[in-house]
Amino acid sequence: MSRSVAELTHEALDLEQNEREELVAALLTSLDKTEEIDQAWRDEVHRRYEAFCAGKIRAIEHDEVVARFQARFG
């Protein structure tokens, strides 16, 4: 019979810090969807590039982006 999440959590919290870090890294890696995320970003970049080339969007200078950000968020 498998142990409950509560039991596993209790055991994990008893581990040394470096062991907990290894466990967290292993768990996060098991959830990693890097290829899906990378493909989604490639698709988004392609869409934005096509929109830029078609004149549907324009580029904004870095200084303008920073100024807008500072005006909005201080």
Rosetta constraint file for C-alpha pairs under 8 A:
AtomPair CA 3 CA 7 HARMONIC 6.17 0.50
AtomPair CA 3 CA 8 HARMONIC 6.64 0.50
AtomPair CA 4 CA 8 HARMONIC 6.29 0.50
AtomPair CA 5 CA 9 HARMONIC 5.93 0.50
AtomPair CA 6 CA 10 HARMONIC 6.12 0.50
AtomPair CA 7 CA 11 HARMONIC 6.24 0.50
AtomPair CA 8 CA 12 HARMONIC 5.98 0.50
AtomPair CA 9 CA 13 HARMONIC 6.13 0.50
AtomPair CA 10 CA 14 HARMONIC 6.64 0.50
AtomPair CA 11 CA 15 HARMONIC 6.93 0.50
AtomPair CA 12 CA 20 HARMONIC 6.54 0.50
AtomPair CA 13 CA 20 HARMONIC 7.29 0.50
AtomPair CA 15 CA 19 HARMONIC 5.87 0.50
AtomPair CA 15 CA 20 HARMONIC 5.92 0.50
AtomPair CA 16 CA 20 HARMONIC 6.24 0.50
AtomPair CA 17 CA 21 HARMONIC 6.17 0.50
AtomPair CA 18 CA 22 HARMONIC 6.27 0.50
AtomPair CA 19 CA 23 HARMONIC 6.18 0.50
AtomPair CA 20 CA 24 HARMONIC 6.11 0.50
AtomPair CA 21 CA 25 HARMONIC 6.15 0.50
AtomPair CA 22 CA 26 HARMONIC 6.15 0.50
AtomPair CA 23 CA 27 HARMONIC 6.16 0.50
AtomPair CA 24 CA 28 HARMONIC 6.07 0.50
AtomPair CA 25 CA 29 HARMONIC 6.02 0.50
AtomPair CA 26 CA 30 HARMONIC 6.26 0.50
AtomPair CA 27 CA 31 HARMONIC 6.64 0.50
AtomPair CA 28 CA 32 HARMONIC 6.19 0.50
AtomPair CA 33 CA 37 HARMONIC 6.23 0.50
AtomPair CA 34 CA 38 HARMONIC 5.93 0.50
AtomPair CA 35 CA 39 HARMONIC 6.07 0.50
AtomPair CA 36 CA 40 HARMONIC 6.15 0.50
AtomPair CA 37 CA 41 HARMONIC 6.28 0.50
AtomPair CA 38 CA 42 HARMONIC 6.21 0.50
AtomPair CA 39 CA 43 HARMONIC 6.11 0.50
AtomPair CA 40 CA 44 HARMONIC 6.19 0.50
AtomPair CA 41 CA 45 HARMONIC 6.06 0.50
AtomPair CA 42 CA 46 HARMONIC 6.15 0.50
AtomPair CA 43 CA 47 HARMONIC 6.20 0.50
AtomPair CA 44 CA 48 HARMONIC 6.17 0.50
AtomPair CA 45 CA 49 HARMONIC 6.03 0.50
AtomPair CA 46 CA 50 HARMONIC 6.11 0.50
AtomPair CA 47 CA 51 HARMONIC 6.15 0.50
AtomPair CA 48 CA 52 HARMONIC 6.06 0.50
AtomPair CA 48 CA 57 HARMONIC 7.95 0.50
AtomPair CA 49 CA 53 HARMONIC 6.14 0.50
AtomPair CA 50 CA 54 HARMONIC 6.10 0.50
AtomPair CA 51 CA 55 HARMONIC 6.23 0.50
AtomPair CA 51 CA 56 HARMONIC 5.06 0.50
AtomPair CA 51 CA 57 HARMONIC 5.88 0.50
AtomPair CA 52 CA 56 HARMONIC 5.79 0.50
AtomPair CA 52 CA 57 HARMONIC 4.98 0.50
AtomPair CA 52 CA 58 HARMONIC 5.97 0.50
AtomPair CA 52 CA 59 HARMONIC 7.60 0.50
AtomPair CA 60 CA 64 HARMONIC 6.55 0.50
AtomPair CA 60 CA 65 HARMONIC 6.65 0.50
AtomPair CA 61 CA 65 HARMONIC 6.45 0.50
AtomPair CA 62 CA 66 HARMONIC 6.24 0.50
AtomPair CA 63 CA 67 HARMONIC 6.09 0.50
AtomPair CA 64 CA 68 HARMONIC 6.10 0.50
AtomPair CA 65 CA 69 HARMONIC 6.14 0.50
AtomPair CA 66 CA 70 HARMONIC 6.10 0.50
AtomPair CA 67 CA 71 HARMONIC 6.06 0.50
AtomPair CA 68 CA 72 HARMONIC 6.15 0.50
AtomPair CA 69 CA 73 HARMONIC 5.85 0.50
AtomPair CA 69 CA 74 HARMONIC 7.38 0.50
AtomPair CA 70 CA 74 HARMONIC 4.56 0.50
